[in-house]
Amino acid sequence: MEKSTELEKEAEKRLEMEKAALGRIPVVHQVLSERPDLFIPNFDTSASIFMGKGVLDLKTKRLISVAAAAMGGSPYCLRAQMEDAKLAGATEDEILEALQISAYMGMTRVQSVSFRVFAEMFGKETH
């Protein structure tokens, strides 16, 4: 794809902002930045979610992202989200608690599906 110089400049600005905020550029953005037409919308969505005005503070948003990353199962995403949570002021105990909540919710997901199938298979009545 032909790259637009203007888009490249816009992408570079966003990369600089991200590096200043996080001290690094996430791999996803490193890869996507080679295609500014894909990177810019991705970055803008992320920035809107984490840095935009909302009712949740940044630390809470980052703790939610830690729990979601744990459920996603990618050690790379999990490490990045934990680092971002620390940068947002989350403590070791807060991150551990977010991970515990994520682990519990993962367990209940398995229970929800498996026990319903079990009840159906063995003719158990559920309410």
Backbone as ProteinMPNN parsed JSONL, in Angstrom:
{"seq_chain_A": "MEKSTELEKEAEKRLEMEKAALGRIPVVHQVLSERPDLFIPNFDTSASIFMGKGVLDLKTKRLISVAAAAMGGSPYCLRAQMEDAKLAGATEDEILEALQISAYMGMTRVQSVSFRVFAEMFGKETH", "coords_chain_A": {"N_chain_A": [[0.842, -1.193, 0.0], [0.487, 2.203, -0.773], [2.081, 4.695, 1.073], [1.048, 7.529, 2.857], [2.585, 10.612, 3.326], [1.599, 12.484, 5.111], [-0.055, 10.908, 6.766], [1.927, 9.253, 7.826], [3.367, 11.122, 9.361], [1.389, 11.782, 11.248], [1.096, 9.299, 12.475], [3.633, 8.988, 13.596], [3.617, 11.061, 15.509], [1.715, 10.053, 17.297], [2.994, 7.715, 18.137], [5.17, 8.817, 19.513], [3.797, 10.135, 21.588], [2.752, 7.907, 22.903], [5.06, 6.543, 23.705], [6.094, 8.419, 25.484], [4.109, 8.375, 27.442], [3.985, 5.669, 28.296], [6.557, 4.722, 28.338], [7.378, 2.941, 26.518], [6.666, 1.388, 23.35], [3.963, -0.493, 22.56], [4.078, -3.799, 21.127], [2.043, -4.417, 19.278], [1.381, -1.88, 18.312], [3.852, -1.153, 17.293], [4.061, -2.873, 15.11], [1.679, -2.284, 13.636], [2.15, 0.383, 13.062], [3.6, 0.511, 10.784], [1.75, 0.571, 8.87], [0.148, 3.223, 8.655], [-2.543, 3.819, 8.076], [-3.929, 1.781, 9.272], [-2.902, 1.767, 11.851], [-3.43, 4.335, 13.049], [-6.334, 4.564, 13.516], [-6.546, 2.412, 15.338], [-4.855, 3.186, 17.449], [-6.138, 5.591, 18.191], [-8.598, 4.654, 19.12], [-7.781, 3.142, 21.347], [-6.568, 5.183, 22.886], [-8.797, 6.778, 23.357], [-10.341, 5.09, 24.965], [-8.686, 4.611, 27.226], [-7.554, 7.115, 27.931], [-9.486, 8.974, 27.546], [-12.245, 11.052, 28.626], [-14.224, 9.862, 31.247], [-16.135, 7.904, 33.603], [-14.588, 6.173, 35.068], [-11.463, 6.048, 36.721], [-8.014, 6.175, 35.573], [-6.379, 4.2, 36.795], [-8.252, 2.268, 37.638], [-9.316, 1.531, 35.152], [-7.03, 0.361, 34.066], [-6.638, -1.788, 35.814], [-8.893, -3.304, 35.235], [-8.195, -3.948, 32.634], [-6.026, -5.591, 33.146], [-7.284, -7.809, 34.306], [-8.868, -8.61, 32.119], [-6.879, -9.199, 30.231], [-5.665, -11.343, 31.486], [-7.716, -13.234, 31.304], [-7.719, -13.472, 28.559], [-5.429, -14.886, 28.078], [-2.864, -14.388, 27.006], [0.476, -14.166, 27.65], [2.089, -12.021, 26.927], [0.385, -9.816, 26.498], [-0.716, -9.716, 29.048], [1.523, -9.129, 30.671], [2.177, -6.572, 29.648], [-0.184, -5.154, 30.277], [-0.128, -5.33, 33.046], [2.202, -3.883, 33.58], [1.347, -1.375, 32.642], [-0.716, -0.899, 34.451], [0.729, -0.659, 36.826], [2.135, 1.7, 36.194], [-0.008, 3.415, 36.235], [-0.465, 3.631, 38.872], [-1.336, 1.423, 40.302], [-1.084, -0.956, 42.908], [0.948, -3.766, 43.959], [-0.691, -5.531, 45.408], [-3.255, -4.739, 44.509], [-3.118, -5.433, 41.796], [-2.747, -8.185, 42.046], [-5.2, -8.853, 43.228], [-6.955, -8.173, 41.135], [-6.179, -10.116, 39.306], [-6.971, -12.389, 40.713], [-9.758, -12.072, 40.745], [-10.23, -12.277, 37.998], [-9.399, -14.929, 37.568], [-11.305, -16.266, 39.101], [-13.671, -15.565, 37.731], [-13.181, -16.823, 35.333], [-13.341, -19.451, 36.171], [-16.057, -19.585, 36.907], [-17.224, -19.28, 34.448], [-16.598, -21.681, 33.15], [-17.952, -23.403, 34.89], [-20.608, -22.521, 34.503], [-21.232, -23.233, 31.829], [-20.531, -26.002, 31.717], [-22.009, -27.24, 33.832], [-24.626, -26.732, 33.051], [-24.791, -28.243, 30.683], [-24.319, -30.757, 31.794], [-26.593, -30.994, 33.493], [-28.626, -30.997, 31.566], [-27.956, -33.302, 30.082], [-28.274, -35.345, 31.965], [-30.866, -35.098, 32.743], [-31.532, -33.294, 34.768], [-33.39, -30.935, 36.57], [-33.372, -27.456, 36.078], [-33.521, -24.059, 37.182]], "CA_chain_A": [[0.0, 0.0, 0.0], [1.193, 3.486, -0.844], [1.996, 5.415, 2.339], [0.884, 8.971, 2.778], [3.513, 11.309, 4.206], [0.802, 13.101, 6.185], [-0.419, 9.829, 7.7], [3.154, 8.84, 8.521], [3.638, 12.15, 10.379], [0.385, 11.603, 12.297], [1.447, 8.059, 13.19], [4.842, 9.27, 14.386], [3.186, 11.861, 16.668], [1.04, 9.16, 18.238], [4.02, 6.84, 18.707], [5.915, 9.625, 20.483], [2.913, 10.312, 22.75], [2.646, 6.635, 23.599], [6.34, 6.274, 24.354], [6.188, 9.338, 26.618], [3.159, 7.961, 28.472], [4.215, 4.309, 28.788], [7.967, 4.375, 28.361], [7.591, 1.934, 25.48], [5.618, 1.289, 22.333], [3.53, -1.887, 22.504], [4.396, -4.516, 19.889], [0.931, -4.253, 18.338], [1.503, -0.575, 17.677], [5.073, -1.169, 16.487], [3.75, -3.551, 13.848], [0.667, -1.538, 12.888], [2.616, 1.708, 12.646], [4.095, 0.412, 9.412], [0.572, 0.895, 8.049], [-0.539, 4.283, 9.392], [-3.988, 3.766, 7.85], [-4.457, 0.825, 10.257], [-2.422, 2.133, 13.184], [-4.052, 5.544, 13.616], [-7.626, 4.264, 14.148], [-6.318, 1.532, 16.48], [-4.32, 4.027, 18.519], [-7.151, 6.543, 18.634], [-9.576, 3.917, 19.931], [-7.125, 2.841, 22.62], [-6.416, 6.436, 23.628], [-10.13, 7.197, 23.78], [-10.774, 4.219, 26.062], [-7.869, 4.76, 28.434], [-7.235, 8.491, 28.301], [-10.652, 9.827, 27.351], [-13.044, 11.357, 29.814], [-15.164, 8.817, 31.6], [-16.366, 7.849, 35.041], [-13.537, 5.371, 35.707], [-10.125, 6.628, 36.692], [-7.072, 5.406, 34.781], [-5.937, 3.005, 37.51], [-9.332, 1.285, 37.572], [-9.339, 1.035, 33.774], [-5.87, -0.517, 33.873], [-6.876, -3.023, 36.565], [-9.844, -4.065, 34.414], [-7.46, -4.493, 31.493], [-5.218, -6.706, 33.667], [-8.188, -8.962, 34.43], [-9.247, -9.042, 30.77], [-5.703, -9.807, 29.609], [-5.492, -12.663, 32.107], [-8.722, -14.114, 30.692], [-7.325, -13.688, 27.176], [-4.414, -15.93, 28.094], [-1.597, -14.044, 26.363], [1.421, -13.634, 28.636], [2.626, -10.742, 26.462], [-0.627, -8.795, 26.815], [-0.839, -9.639, 30.499], [2.68, -8.391, 31.188], [2.033, -5.165, 29.25], [-1.265, -4.54, 31.042], [0.339, -5.201, 34.432], [3.127, -2.742, 33.591], [0.542, -0.157, 32.507], [-1.433, -0.709, 35.715], [1.708, -0.114, 37.771], [2.365, 3.1, 35.823], [-1.208, 4.175, 36.602], [-0.53, 3.722, 40.326], [-1.833, 0.198, 40.942], [-0.119, -1.625, 43.769], [1.097, -5.206, 43.776], [-1.898, -6.17, 45.945], [-4.388, -4.456, 43.627], [-2.953, -6.25, 40.59], [-3.012, -9.571, 42.439], [-6.65, -8.996, 43.417], [-7.563, -8.181, 39.793], [-5.907, -11.44, 38.748], [-7.81, -13.354, 41.428], [-11.124, -11.898, 40.224], [-10.223, -12.843, 36.655], [-9.337, -16.393, 37.695], [-12.608, -16.721, 39.597], [-14.653, -15.427, 36.666], [-12.884, -17.895, 34.387], [-13.874, -20.684, 36.753], [-17.52, -19.574, 36.84], [-17.587, -19.484, 33.037], [-16.542, -23.126, 32.933], [-19.052, -23.99, 35.646], [-21.876, -22.16, 33.883], [-21.448, -24.043, 30.635], [-20.436, -27.444, 31.963], [-23.1, -27.721, 34.68], [-25.857, -26.722, 32.249], [-24.735, -29.42, 29.81], [-24.479, -31.904, 32.689], [-27.994, -31.072, 33.904], [-29.398, -31.382, 30.391], [-27.62, -34.677, 29.721], [-28.739, -36.281, 32.98], [-32.261, -34.823, 33.051], [-31.69, -32.519, 36.005], [-34.184, -29.722, 36.381], [-32.729, -26.205, 36.496], [-34.485, -22.94, 37.292]], "C_chain_A": [[0.876, 1.241, 0.0], [0.997, 4.231, 0.478], [1.891, 6.913, 2.096], [1.841, 9.624, 3.773], [2.774, 11.945, 5.377], [0.393, 12.06, 7.225], [0.797, 9.353, 8.49], [3.503, 9.824, 9.624], [2.662, 12.015, 11.554], [0.692, 10.358, 13.138], [2.645, 8.299, 14.097], [4.505, 10.086, 15.628], [2.565, 10.965, 17.734], [2.037, 8.21, 18.911], [4.833, 7.572, 19.771], [5.094, 9.847, 21.757], [2.86, 9.034, 23.588], [3.942, 6.307, 24.345], [6.517, 7.172, 25.576], [5.293, 8.875, 27.767], [3.523, 6.626, 29.109], [5.687, 3.933, 28.94], [8.333, 3.319, 27.323], [6.482, 2.057, 24.448], [5.218, -0.175, 22.267], [3.792, -2.509, 21.13], [3.294, -4.343, 18.855], [1.064, -2.926, 17.594], [2.792, -0.465, 16.867], [4.77, -1.761, 15.104], [2.774, -2.726, 13.01], [1.17, -0.192, 12.379], [3.255, 1.688, 11.262], [2.983, 0.671, 8.395], [-0.225, 1.963, 8.796], [-2.062, 4.271, 9.232], [-4.664, 2.775, 8.801], [-4.103, 1.235, 11.678], [-3.205, 3.28, 13.805], [-5.425, 5.25, 14.213], [-7.483, 3.36, 15.387], [-5.831, 2.336, 17.677], [-5.391, 4.947, 19.079], [-8.23, 5.87, 19.481], [-9.006, 3.625, 21.306], [-7.008, 4.1, 23.483], [-7.756, 6.924, 24.157], [-10.604, 6.391, 24.989], [-9.996, 4.525, 27.338], [-7.656, 6.193, 28.869], [-8.418, 9.45, 28.156], [-11.385, 10.074, 28.66], [-14.055, 10.24, 30.025], [-15.323, 8.792, 33.109], [-15.309, 7.032, 35.778], [-12.203, 6.094, 35.623], [-9.176, 5.677, 35.961], [-6.632, 4.123, 35.492], [-6.992, 1.913, 37.453], [-9.414, 0.684, 36.171], [-8.207, 0.048, 33.547], [-6.023, -1.827, 34.643], [-7.889, -3.907, 35.834], [-9.108, -4.704, 33.235], [-6.534, -5.633, 31.919], [-6.095, -7.959, 33.744], [-8.581, -9.495, 33.055], [-8.079, -9.736, 30.068], [-5.445, -11.196, 30.191], [-6.479, -13.656, 31.509], [-8.358, -14.425, 29.242], [-6.205, -14.708, 27.027], [-3.094, -15.618, 27.404], [-0.635, -13.477, 27.408], [1.999, -12.277, 28.23], [1.663, -9.606, 26.788], [-0.731, -8.611, 28.329], [0.312, -8.842, 31.097], [2.552, -6.898, 30.868], [0.955, -4.477, 30.079], [-0.885, -4.376, 32.514], [1.319, -4.032, 34.562], [2.358, -1.425, 33.513], [-0.232, 0.133, 33.788], [-0.493, -0.134, 36.773], [1.979, 1.357, 37.477], [1.186, 3.987, 36.229], [-1.393, 4.232, 38.119], [-1.058, 2.494, 41.035], [-0.718, -0.458, 41.752], [-0.043, -3.111, 43.422], [-0.163, -5.93, 44.252], [-3.117, -5.933, 45.069], [-4.311, -5.292, 42.352], [-3.241, -7.709, 40.909], [-4.51, -9.812, 42.624], [-7.388, -9.0, 42.074], [-7.358, -9.539, 39.131], [-6.771, -12.51, 39.41], [-9.258, -13.268, 40.947], [-11.23, -12.515, 38.836], [-10.227, -14.368, 36.702], [-10.677, -16.949, 38.163], [-13.66, -16.658, 38.492], [-14.421, -16.469, 35.572], [-13.45, -19.219, 34.871], [-15.406, -20.71, 36.623], [-18.01, -19.741, 35.406], [-17.618, -20.973, 32.712], [-17.698, -23.804, 33.656], [-20.389, -23.743, 34.959], [-22.194, -23.049, 32.694], [-21.513, -25.527, 30.985], [-21.586, -27.969, 32.815], [-24.446, -27.688, 33.96], [-25.906, -27.935, 31.32], [-24.944, -30.684, 30.636], [-25.942, -32.099, 33.066], [-28.877, -31.528, 32.747], [-29.185, -32.861, 30.06], [-28.229, -35.691, 30.681], [-30.158, -35.953, 33.49], [-32.493, -34.101, 34.362], [-32.462, -31.255, 35.697], [-33.416, -28.514, 36.891], [-33.766, -25.099, 36.461], [-33.94, -21.721, 36.62]], "O_chain_A": [[1.887, 1.303, 0.7], [-0.132, 4.38, 0.945], [2.568, 7.472, 1.234], [1.895, 9.225, 4.937], [3.269, 11.943, 6.504], [0.488, 12.308, 8.427], [0.699, 9.082, 9.687], [3.896, 9.411, 10.715], [3.062, 12.12, 12.713], [0.56, 10.376, 14.361], [2.657, 7.854, 15.244], [5.056, 9.827, 16.698], [2.853, 11.104, 18.923], [1.933, 7.936, 20.107], [5.147, 7.001, 20.815], [5.622, 9.761, 22.866], [2.917, 9.077, 24.817], [3.909, 5.846, 25.486], [7.037, 6.725, 26.598], [5.677, 8.973, 28.933], [3.39, 6.459, 30.321], [6.018, 2.944, 29.593], [9.475, 2.863, 27.268], [5.486, 2.748, 24.663], [6.052, -1.023, 21.949], [3.733, -1.829, 20.106], [3.582, -4.143, 17.674], [0.879, -2.871, 16.378], [2.826, 0.241, 15.859], [5.172, -1.218, 14.075], [3.006, -2.495, 11.823], [0.671, 0.318, 11.375], [3.428, 2.736, 10.64], [3.24, 0.95, 7.224], [-1.18, 1.634, 9.5], [-2.786, 4.666, 10.145], [-5.849, 2.92, 9.101], [-4.904, 1.071, 12.598], [-3.602, 3.2, 14.968], [-5.671, 5.659, 15.348], [-8.212, 3.525, 16.366], [-6.34, 2.181, 18.788], [-5.538, 5.073, 20.295], [-8.717, 6.453, 20.45], [-9.675, 3.838, 22.317], [-7.317, 4.072, 24.674], [-7.841, 7.427, 25.278], [-11.195, 6.94, 25.919], [-10.586, 4.68, 28.407], [-7.582, 6.464, 30.067], [-8.352, 10.598, 28.595], [-11.166, 9.389, 29.66], [-14.661, 9.746, 29.075], [-14.7, 9.588, 33.813], [-15.151, 7.182, 36.989], [-11.856, 6.675, 34.594], [-9.502, 4.508, 35.755], [-6.525, 3.072, 34.86], [-6.66, 0.746, 37.241], [-9.564, -0.528, 36.02], [-8.4, -0.985, 32.907], [-5.579, -2.873, 34.168], [-7.747, -5.13, 35.82], [-9.364, -5.855, 32.883], [-6.284, -6.547, 31.133], [-5.693, -9.035, 33.302], [-8.622, -10.708, 32.852], [-8.271, -10.744, 29.388], [-5.052, -12.114, 29.47], [-6.116, -14.8, 31.235], [-8.651, -15.514, 28.748], [-6.052, -15.321, 25.97], [-2.273, -16.519, 27.235], [-0.901, -12.425, 27.988], [2.359, -11.473, 29.09], [2.073, -8.561, 27.292], [-0.821, -7.487, 28.823], [0.093, -7.972, 31.941], [2.795, -6.057, 31.734], [1.146, -3.35, 30.536], [-1.274, -3.399, 33.153], [1.271, -3.281, 35.537], [2.673, -0.473, 34.227], [-0.384, 1.294, 34.168], [-0.869, 0.766, 37.524], [2.045, 2.172, 38.396], [1.365, 5.167, 36.53], [-2.365, 4.812, 38.603], [-1.215, 2.513, 42.256], [0.437, -0.503, 41.327], [-0.877, -3.632, 42.681], [-0.649, -6.838, 43.578], [-3.935, -6.837, 44.901], [-5.328, -5.801, 41.881], [-3.905, -8.395, 40.132], [-5.027, -10.855, 42.224], [-8.345, -9.755, 41.9], [-8.26, -10.054, 38.471], [-7.247, -13.429, 38.744], [-9.91, -14.296, 40.764], [-12.208, -13.198, 38.53], [-10.968, -15.018, 35.965], [-11.129, -17.984, 37.675], [-14.45, -17.588, 38.333], [-15.375, -16.942, 34.956], [-13.972, -20.01, 34.085], [-15.982, -21.74, 36.271], [-19.092, -20.283, 35.177], [-18.553, -21.461, 32.077], [-18.352, -24.683, 33.094], [-21.21, -24.654, 34.846], [-23.309, -23.558, 32.573], [-22.449, -26.222, 30.59], [-22.094, -29.056, 32.54], [-25.312, -28.521, 34.227], [-26.948, -28.577, 31.19], [-25.67, -31.585, 30.217], [-26.476, -33.204, 32.978], [-29.773, -32.352, 32.932], [-30.145, -33.582, 29.789], [-28.651, -36.769, 30.265], [-30.59, -36.46, 34.526], [-33.533, -34.275, 34.997], [-32.219, -30.589, 34.69], [-32.874, -28.534, 37.996], [-34.781, -25.212, 35.773], [-34.597, -20.68, 36.603]]}, "name": "protein", "num_of_chains": 1, "seq": "MEKSTELEKEAEKRLEMEKAALGRIPVVHQVLSERPDLFIPNFDTSASIFMGKGVLDLKTKRLISVAAAAMGGSPYCLRAQMEDAKLAGATEDEILEALQISAYMGMTRVQSVSFRVFAEMFGKETH"}
